[in-house]
Every structure is written in C-alpha cells, then in structure tokens.
Amino acid sequence: MLTLAILVILAISVVGVTLLLRQPSDNSNNPPNPNYHVKILNKQIPPGYVMGFPVDAGLINGMNVVFIQNPNQKVSIRFTAKLSGTVTKLVIYAFAYEGQPTVRIGLQEDNGGNPKGQWMSGNAFGTIQLPSSQGFISVQLQSDVAITKGQVYHILVEAAEGPLNGTAALRTYQANGFAQPFNPDDPDILWNDTRMNILSYDGQSWQKQDKWPIFVVSYSDGTLEGQPYSLAAQWVVWGATYVGQTLIPASDYRVEKIAFDVSLGSSDAPQDKLYYQVRDSTNKILTEGVFAERSQLTASQAWVEVTLPTPVTLKAGKLYRIIVLSPQTDLANAYYFYGHEFSYNSTIGYGGLQYQLTSTLSGGATWGDNPDADAIFKLTNAR
Ligand SMILES: [Ca+2]
C-alpha cells in the first residue's frame, strides 16, 4: 500500500513540474473579470494582524491518496456546511488506480464525528465508474437534499459493487489544513472548519486521516462551497520570470512583513539572490528589497519572511502585486515558489478572484494572472 501511495505521489509531482513551463496569459495589468463583484469590507485591521493563504503553515509538500479496495472500505470527507441550500451535485477528485471500480458518492449526516450510516433522503448519492485518468469527478444525486449552514456532514465514498472491480483512489493533500479557501464574509482570510477531515473505514472502525480534502458541494441555485484545489505546485523564478500574488484586499492594510514559501530549484546555484517587490495597479513599484540570500535556502520548501524598511499601505478595492524575482540569475529552475492550483472553480479558491497567482515572463512589463491558482503567502500588518 505504501509503495502504491509513493508511486502516485511521484506521478503527481511530475505533473507539477510540467506546469512550470505554463505561459502566463496576456491580460496585463487588467483587474480580474469585471463581472466579478469585488467585495470591500473596510474592516479595522489591528496592529500585528496576519492574513494570507497558509493552509497548514504551507510547509507540508505534495499530495496523497486514500484507497478503496473492497466493499468493506469507505472514505468520508467530513465538513461543516458554510451555506444552507439544496444540494444537487457532489464533486471529488478520484480515479481508478487499478481496474474499473464503480463507486457510490453521497451525503450522510454526522453521528459523533462519523458518518451516520444511512444516506440522507434515502438516496442522496450518485454512482459512477471511475476513469483511470485523474481528475474531478462529479455525481448528480439521485435525490436532492437540503443541508444547513453550521451542521457537520459527510461526503461518503464506497464500493457500489461487490467485489469491487479494481481499486478506487481519492486524491487529498498531505497537509492537515482544515479550511475552505474562500470566505464569503471576508475574502482576505480563510473560512476555518475545525471539523473538516478525511476519515477512512477499514470494515471495523473509522479513523481520522488528518489530510486536507478536495471536494465541492453544488447547490440548486448554482452556488458552490468546498476546497477546490487539486495540486500543490511550484513555479520557477529566474531572469525575467517573476512570480507572486495579485490581491485586491477587502480592507485597508499597512503591511510591514511579507512571507512566501520558497526553495532552491533543481538547477545549479543561482547567480543572484531573491528580491521582492510590491507593485500597484499602474505597475509602479511601491517598495522593494532583498527577499532571501542564496545561502538561506535549501531544496526543501520553507517560509521566508522579510520586514519592509517602511510599511506599505494596501487600500481596499485596489489591485496590488507582491512578487519575488532574481533578475541576474540565468538558470531556469533556479528558485521555486509554491502555491496551490487546478481549482475546480476559481471563485471558491482563496480570496475568490480578488486574489490570484501572478507571473511575468518579461521582467514585469506585462503580467498574467492565474484565476485557478493562489500563492502560499502571509502578510503582517504594522505594529
Ligand atoms: Ca484566488
């Protein structure tokens, strides 16, 4: 079993590396989709306040899988409903590891932390034969079901045939982050869910896996909730390729510390150190400096935090880019910059479309924002 998991992780990390070469789109300096409503709160931000997208401190790398090999085994994605509504469809990230297994995916109520053992509405599930290609799997429920904000539910996955014709695999994050990335009340922060987890059943008892789940709940009115990323990925920083996060904060901040999750890449030692910049929507550099010396970094991803010489003001509703660069380094793969991507739906990723991973291949002349990805980052308000 361990060998299987490692093979899958290796396969997934190969996918991650190919993404490094993805070309940014050419929507330079445009704010996100103008049809998207930008939320402005103008909340009073206290000194020392920290915000950003650290799921699990951002340091646990990679993906994992949970297997279902026979009808005794089940997997649950436990979550607290963020919304009330009528659920019509469930989405998970699953595939056939071997054979052509057919699984049932549905909703159950909670009973003391575990699934209750019966489908809501009698048949609030869908059945699907999993493909061997990895991807989001969507099932329509046989019967729609109302769920209530604040209540705990389980998306239960089990064999729909006996014996199971193969091995089903659910992809999860290794990270024990228990949050939905998008918080409709305040896009600047995560929506924490202390009850979120992955549970697995071996035929005897339920066990918590402490993994960050991948799932989306779709309501009859078209709204969605869940954790829509499916890939822990890295982007390269070198030469004219800079990477960072675009943000349109919902409140005013006076930022004095910036942190990203970075590492040395796979090439030889970079010639230049890493620098940071904060730019506004006109591409003007508001502040810049050294982000990390080469000697500070290793091949393992780690938080690097810098204190700005003078705090920089980020105004609610205005677009900013916070980026890292190494302009005198001419080795591709010199530095890696980490984030999460392949969002099932970009509007329920971290910060919705107000926050997006950004990159340039032209030394900052034009920028391409990536609605389906967000950097791992942290900002601290001045004290
Ligand atoms: Ca986002």
Boltz pocket constraint, residues with backbone or C-beta under 6 A from the ligand:
constraints:
  - pocket:
      binder: B
      contacts: [[A, 346], [A, 349], [A, 350], [A, 351], [A, 352], [A, 353], [A, 354], [A, 355], [A, 356], [A, 357], [A, 371], [A, 373], [A, 374]]
      max_distance: 6.0
